[in-house]
Amino acid sequence: MQVGHGLTGAFLAVDDESITGLQAKLLRQLDRDNVEMTDQRGIFFQNVRVSPNHFLGNNQHMHGRDGVNVVERQALLIFVDDPGGNLLVDDFQEDVLRHHGHENPWAGVIVLVERVPGDYDSHLSGEAKGLPMPWIVGIDEAGYGPNLGPLVQAAVSVFLPDHDTAGWATLQPCLRRAAEKDDGRLCVDDSKKVYARSGGFARLERGVFLGLGLPTGALSGLLSQVCHTEVLTELRGEVWFDGNDPLPVQCPPEPAWTLVEGVRIGSIAANLVPAPQFNKILAGSGSKGTILAAGLVGLLQTVTSALPTGEPILALCDKQGGRHYYAPLLQSAFPGGWIVTECETPAESRYRVEGLDRSVTVLFRPRADADGVSVAWASMLAKYLREVCMRQFNRYWQTHLPDLKPTAGYPVDAKRFFAAIQPVMEKLSIPHESVWRLK
């Protein structure tokens, strides 16, 4: 394994073995003697952190005899700076780790590394240096805030040239942003902007069906292609759900849409969490964030595993609830790799997954749906599926209460709607938690 691509060091201590003892073995293998303990990083392993006093001092040379022992079972690894930037760590590391009872030498290892200025420009600016990212995976959600209707998360992967991983310039001949004049091109943007004005549902539907090549026909057919089987099973348990509803709803038939040459749509996935399942997960965890996190892990695994083996991936996600720390979550999504934290700031949280058969980078940004076409399409697909479900939800209750004004499910109006359907719920023996999301 080569330590490079912006990673500033190597692992040179394990559990209770001395730093000096381990580094001596490693340096003999590498025939190097210029590695110094400059700019250390701690390593988390199963929520155990290396204390700063376990490090050698900055002025102590690694090949000296000033060995400092790591306290037993308080550290899995020590991370040290490598000024050369190209240390090689071979099977020696794996042997040491397995000796200490870790069957998968990289499982659960999260490296904390500050981003090295200049090593990575923004992947979305088209200036990534020597690191082509053809598959751009966008992930977004719709319906996190409402009390009624399902939470929907979606992921869309797009093969884009490495000079334009945002995709707006490359796809400009066939896509337009919401603020641009309607000239026949598909409208692709943050779903709230696409949906905002008159005719929003039709624009949303046209953008996802023609742009992503979604199959026409029954709703259940579409969901069976983009969701796991258990999602469709849970939806069929909802009193309002009708899998036979034909799609698209408003989008008129059009000739097959062709994207720009060299650009193609890859794997697409969605996760819908109706109120009963939402409340069940919430009762077990106490946090709405757990539901988002579980959905994100599932989408990352589904979409990335369906893409061609060995081809690099850049995943772009909207920040979840203002949080900045996602390394443990990503370790769950990629259990066969180990997570390198490049930066965790309000503006961006960036991670690299090492040890896989491909290069994987994951970015979390606020309002990421404006950053590139893949996230915008994911935002639109999530919004579209939720709106289809809310149309069915309102239609069901209006069959019992014809004068009932429909709802979008958001908190203030949701209370009005929920109060109005209480008599029908009692008559039909429908429990509150099957309709009302508790948070």
N, C-alpha and C positions, 0 to 999 in steps of 0.2 A: 504494500500500500504506500503510495507517495503522499506526503504531506505537502500540499501546495495550494494553488488557486486562492491565495489570500489567507490561508490558515497560517497563523504565525508561530507554530511550535509543534512539539511532539510530546507524547506521553512517556514519562521517564520514572515513574514510581508506582508501585502497586501495594495496597494494604500496608502491612507492617515491614516490608523489605526496605532497606535503606536506599535513599536516593543515589548515594554514591555507588553502592553495590550494583544497582541496576544499570546506572548510566555507564559504568565501566564495561559491563558485558555488551551493552548496545554500541558503545563507541568502538570497541574492538571489532565488532561486526562491520561497522560502517567505515572504519579506518578514518575517523574524524576526531578532532580534539578542540574545535573552536565553538562549541555550544556553551553558552553562558546562561545563568539564571537571571535574565533580564526580562522584565514585564511579565510576571507570572499571572496565571489564571487559576481559579479554583474549579473543581469539577464536582457536580452533583451526581450522586448515585443513590437511588432510592431515598431521596430527601436527606441525605447526609452530606454535609459540606466540609471541605478541607479548610481548616483554620489557617489564617495567614502565618501563624507562628510555626507551621509545619514546613515552611519554605526555607531554602537556603537564602542567605543574604545576597543582595545584588552584586556585591563585590567578591563573592565566593565563586571560584571557577569550578565548573562541573567535574573536571578531571582531577581536581585536587582531592585531598583526603579528609576534608571537613564534612564528613557525612552526617546528615540529620535524618533520624528515623521518622517515618510516618507512623502515627499512633495506630495501633492495630484496629482494624475494622472501622476506622473513621475516615478513610480515604480509599477510593478505588484507584484513582490516577492523579498525578500531578501534571499540570500543563506548563511548559516552559517555552520561552521565546527561542526561535531559531533565526538568527540574523540572516542566514543564507537563504532561508525560505524553501529549502528542498530536501529536508531530512527524509530518509527512507526508513520506514518501520515495517519489518517483514514478519514472518511467522513467529519470531521471538516473542513479540507482544502477545500473540494469541496463546502461545504455550504458557507464558507466565499467568495470564488471566485464567486459563483453564486449570492451572495448578491451584488457583485460589477458589475453585469451585464455580466458575462462571462458564457454563456450557457454551453459550453464545458470547464470544468475546466482545461484541459491540452492543449487545442488548442493554437498554436502559442507560447508556452512557450519553450524557448531554454535555457538550463542550461549550463553555462560556468564553467567547472571543469577541473583542471589540472589532468593529469594521475598520479595515485598514484604508485610510484615505487614499483615493486614486486607484485602488485595485478594482473597484466596481463602480462604474457609472450606472445610472439608472437603466435597468433592462428595458424600460418602456420608452426610453429616449432614442432607441436605435443605435446606441453607442457602446453596447456591451463588447468588451474586448476579448476576442479569442474564445468566446463562450456562446456559440450559437444556441438559440432556444427556439426550435421550430414549433414545438407544441406548447401553446399558451392556454392554460386551463383557468377559466374564470369561475368563481364561486360566489353566489349571493343568495339572499333570502327575501321573502315577502311574508308579511303577516306575523311578525314577532311581537308587535305591540297590541294587536286586537284581543278582545275577550271572546269573540265568536269566530268560528271558521278555523280551518287548518293553518298551521305554520308550514310554509313551503320553502325548501332550499333546492337550488339547482346548480349544476356544474356543466359547463360547455367548453370543449377543447377545440382549438382552431390551429391549423398548421399555417404559420406565417413566416415570412422571410426574416432573417436575423437582423436586418437593417431597419425593420419596422415592426417590432413586436407588439406595439399598440394596435396596429392594423388600420388606423383611420386613413392614413395617406394611401396605403396600398389598395384599400377597398373603396376609396372615394368615388370611383366610377359607378359603383352599384349601391353604395350606402350613403345616407345623409344623417346628420345629427338633427335633434328635435327642433333646434332654432333655425335650421335652414329651410328654404322654400321647398314646398312639396312639388317635386318635378318628376315623380314616378319612381324614383329610387326608394329602396327600403329604408324606413326610419328605424335606426338602431341607436339607442342611447340609454341613459338611466331610465328605468321603467316609469318612474314618477313623472319624468318629463314627457315621455312618449304618451302616457295615459292621461295627462293633465287636461288637455283641451277637448273640445267637441270631437267626436269620432275617435277617441283614444283607444277604445277596446279594439276597433277594427284595425288601427295602426299597429297595435300590440300583436294582434293575431297574425296579421300579414307579415310582420317582421320575424316572428318565430317560425311560422309554417313555411314560408318561402325561403327565408334565410337559412334555417337549420334543416330544411327538408323533412319536417315532421310528417308522419303518415296521417292521411285523412281516414275518416271512419269513426267508429265508436270510441268514446273517451277511454273505456277500459283497454282498448287495443293500444292506444298511445301510452297509457300508464304502464302497461305490461312490458313495453319496450324500454322505458326510461327509469322504472322503479323496481325495487326488489319485490318479490311475490308477497311478502308479509304486509307491505304497504297497501297493496290492492285489497288484501284480505281485511285489513282494518277499516278501509274505506267502505267496503261492502257491508260492514256492520253499522254504518251510519244510516239513520232513517231517511235522510235527505239525498243520499247518493244514488245516482243513476248512471251506471256504467255504459248504458246503451245510447246515451246522448250523442248525436252525431257532431263531429268536428270537421272543419272549422264551423263556427257559429255564424259569422258575418263576412268573412273574407271570401270574395267571389273567386271562382276558378281562374287561374292564370297559367300561362305556359311555364314549363320547368325553368327555374331561375338558376342562372349560371354565375358563380362568383368569378373573381379575377383569376386568371390562369396561375397555377402554383399554390393557390390558397384552397384549403379544403376543411370541411368540418369533420372532427373526429368523434370520439365517444361523448355521449350526452347522458346525464343522470339527474334524477330528481328524488327528493324525499319529502313526503307529505305526512304531517303529524296531526291527526284530528284531535278534538278536545279530550276524549276519554284517554287516549294514549299520552297526550300532553300532560294531563293531570296525574296519570299513573307515574310517569317519570319524575314529575315535580314532587310528588309525595315521597319518593325514594331519595331524592337528592336535596330538595328544598330550594333549588335554584333553577331559573329559566335558562341560565347560561349552560347548564349541563345538557339541555336538549339541543341547543345550537351546536355545542361541541361534539356530541354524539353524531349528529347529522353530518357535520363537516368531516369527521373521521371516515364515516361511511362513504361519502362522496369522493373524497380523495382516493380511497382504496379502489372504489369501483371504476372511476375514470382512468386513473393512471394504469391500472392493471389491464385495461382494454386497449391501451395505446401500443403501437409497435415496440417490441423489445429493443432496448438499448438506445432509443432516441430520447434526447434530453427534454426536460419538462420545466416550465416556469409556471407555478400556480399563483394566481392573484386572488386575494380574498379581501372582502370588506372587514374592517375591524369589528369585533364582536363586543358590544356593550362597553366600549371604551377601554377594554383591557389591552395590555401591551405585551403579555408574556404567554407564549404559545408552545414553548418547547415540549413540555410533557404531553400536550395534546398531540403534537406531531409525532412524538415517539410512539404513541398508540396507533397512529395512522400508518407508520412505517416501522414495524417492529423488527424488521430484518436489517435496518440501518441504524445509524446514530446521528443525532441532531447537532449541528454546529450553529450556534447563535451568532449571527453577524452584527445585528444591532436590534435594540428594543427601545424605541422612542415613541412619543406621541405621533410623530409624522409617519413612522414606518417601523414595522417589526419584520426582520429578514432572517431567514434560516436556510441552511444548506443540509441536505440529507446525504451522508456519506455511507459507503459500504453496500450500495445497491448496484444493479447492472446498468444504471443510467445516471446521468446528472439530474438532480432534482433540487430546485430552489423554490421556496415558498415565501411570498410576501403578503403581509397584512397592512392595509392602508385604509384610513378613513375615506369614505366616498370613492372607493375603488372602482365603482361602476362607471366613473367618468374617465378612467385611465386607459381603457382599451376595449376593443369590440368583444372580446371573450367574456369579460365581466358584465358588459352591458347586455349581451345576449343571455347570460345566466340570470341577470336581474329581470329581464323581460320574460323569460320562460317561467321563473318562479312567480312573478306577478300574474302572468296569464293563467297558469294552473290554479292559483288561488281565486282569481276572478271567475273562472269557470265553476269552481266549487261553490263560491258565494252565490252565483246565479241559481245553482241548484238548491242551495240552502234557503234562499229567500223564496224560491218557487214552492218548495215543500210547505213552508209555514203559511204562505199565502193561499194554498189550497184549503187550509183550515180557517184562515182569517183573510178573506179577499181584500179588505180595505187596509191591510197592514202595509205600511210604508217599508220598502226594503232597507237593509242596513249594509254598511261596509264592514261592520263588526268592531269598529274602534271604540274605546272605552265610553265616551259620553253617550253616543247614540246607541251603543250596545245595551246599555242599561234600559233605555226606552223600549227597545225591541224585546229584550229578555223579559221585562215586566209584562209586555203585551201577550207573550206566548205562554205565560205561566198556567193559565187555565187549561190550555190544550195539552201541555206537558203533563199536568196532573191527570187529565182524562185518559191520556195514552200511557200513563205510568212510565214516563221518561224521566229518569233522575237528572237533577241539576248538573251534576258533574259530567254528564254525557253531552251537554250543550255548552256550558259556561266554563271557559278556561279560568282557573283559579288565580293566575297571575298574568 
